[in-house]
Amino acid sequence: MGCSDKNFYGGNKNCHHGNGDIPQPGPCPVDPYTGKPECPPPTELVCIKVDKVYESCKDLHVNEEVVDLAGIAAGTILEVECLDPELVIDDDHPFCCEKIAGTSRIKTSFYYRYRFRWVDEAGTHIYVSDPVYVQRVAIMSDLARDPRIQPQCELFLTCLECFVSNLTEVTCCIGKMILFKLTAHVQLLVPAYGFCPEPPDCPEVQDECTEFIIPPEEWPPHYPPQPGRVNNLNG
């Protein structure tokens, strides 16, 4: 007996989820008279537990990394391509985000690697740097001094550009955006529409490989017909 999913989790594959009376995730409908989006009135007030962001700021910074490939490049560097940098986190390379005691400042420190692809007279190669250390400090309001407030640091890395700056020298510009936040885990009273509706079924995933078909007269290719012998293609 095969497995059936029609009653899995109490659902019915023939049911249609959502109608005009049940709010669905997405943009609010546009009022045809005013041309402005209008959401239906909430049906309840609920208490939710979330991280509330009291204050935030962003820090944009670019590191200029210069690499001399004279010891490993075969002749002149002909081409260079920037690859995505990556954050390095392990026992030897921690990610830190903390308040500086007695001040309204937040400090973050981390390590990252940058990479680039380069072409010389011997072919194509990929360079991976050693971990690079970065430390940044942000000045926040006096709210940072409150012991109930916790710091959060979010990091986004990108390689802006890599270029040949000398015959065997490559310079990479690594962009970093750090979001500094002051947060607290709190309970908020918010208007709501009840629980989210059950989502629709996912689309069926098609086989990625095309079907392998060989005409019977060409199969098996290793055993062509022999004189005085009938080949049995079915085994």
PyMOL commands that set and color helices and strands:
alter all, ss='L'
color gray80, all
select helices_A, chain A and resi 8-10+142-145+216-218
alter helices_A, ss='H'
color red, helices_A
select strands_A, chain A and resi 44-68+79-88+96-99+105-120+123-128+132-139+150-164+169-192
alter strands_A, ss='S'
color yellow, strands_A
deselect
rebuild
show_as cartoon
